[in-house]
Amino acid sequence: MRRTLLFLILSLGSAFVLLQDDTVEARALGIVIVACVLLFCLIAIFVALRKRKRKRKRKRLWSRGPGPVAVLDGPNIMHWRGGKADLAAVKDVLRALQANGVSAGVVFDANAGYKLRGRYAHHHVLARELGLPPDRVMVVNKGEVADGMILRVAEDLGARVVSNDRFRDWAEKFPQVRAPGFLISGRYRRDALQLDM
């Protein structure tokens, strides 16, 4: 950050010196430098606002009520039943958690809709299909990995995560993945869901 700020100050200083020069070329170069600095500042502001919006979006996911909370790894769970992408497994997990007094929400990759029906699906579409309020379903932005969002939301809510993923790549940033009981795994045996609660 300091280097960037120093670079901007030096660039503006150089532009100011060039604008004082009598030659047309020097003034033109000074104007180009000022324009580039302004463009850089606008891009930096845009990126900062976008990050802030994403953070607010994450915090807007359902508020923690009384009782235990779980965050479902949608991309993982929807393949539990026979390997093909299907929301039936996610619905079964939601029902099983609800029967145990656990409120839950689901985080999906941006490509979940393509895997399920060949086109993009917004969170409200998936929420309707799962029978959940829209604020309990999140579809991460294109290019963003759902794993990181799942763990951030779980951290924000003090929740457990339902997934067969061990999240080993994320263990340094989110050490809670190593804690006993943080991850709830599951499987189907003879078409019956089994959760390791």
Buried (B, 14 or more C-beta within 10 A) or exposed (E): EEEEEEEBEEBBEBBEEBBEEEEEEBBEBBEEBBEEBEEBEEEEEEEEEEEEEBEEBBEEBBEEEEEBBBBBBBBBBBBBBEEEBBBEBBBBBBEBBEEEEBBBBBBBBBBBBEBBEEEEBEBBBBBBBBEBEBBBBBBBEEEEEBBBBBBBBBBBBEBBBBBBBEBEEBEEEBEBBEEEEBBBBBEEEEEEBEBEB
